[in-house]
Amino acid sequence: MDNVQSSEEIRNVALALDKALESKDLHAVTEKFADDCEIEFLSVKLFGRDGVRKWFNWLYRHSAKF
């Protein structure tokens, strides 16, 4: 288990992700995810940073309506 992160490290990454999402900074959002990540969103599985970009674009396309 070489990749074990402390609670503080996880919290710091979560806060940085939150800040990137709030500022709509796609580059900063995608760098928080591994190249081979998997995201499940609304029962749709998205893979890798391309999947993160799709999720990000969907999120902001739809949140602009609120």
C-alpha positions, -999 to 999 in steps of 0.1 A, spaced: 0 0 0 24 26 -12 -3 51 -23 -20 55 11 -29 91 17 -35 107 50 -68 123 59 -52 157 55 -39 150 20 -73 137 9 -90 168 24 -65 191 6 -71 174 -28 -109 176 -22 -106 213 -14 -85 220 -45 -110 201 -66 -138 221 -51 -120 253 -59 -113 242 -95 -149 233 -100 -161 266 -87 -137 285 -109 -146 263 -139 -110 255 -145 -110 223 -166 -72 219 -165 -71 221 -127 -101 196 -124 -86 170 -148 -52 171 -131 -69 159 -99 -78 126 -116 -55 97 -127 -52 89 -164 -70 56 -159 -97 68 -135 -133 57 -136 -163 80 -128 -199 68 -125 -223 97 -129 -261 92 -133 -255 55 -140 -230 62 -168 -194 51 -165 -168 75 -178 -131 65 -182 -99 85 -179 -93 122 -182 -114 122 -213 -143 110 -192 -136 138 -167 -137 163 -195 -171 149 -206 -185 151 -171 -171 186 -166 -186 198 -199 -220 182 -191 -220 197 -156 -215 233 -168 -237 230 -198 -266 220 -175 -257 241 -145 -259 273 -165 -297 268 -166 -300 272 -129 
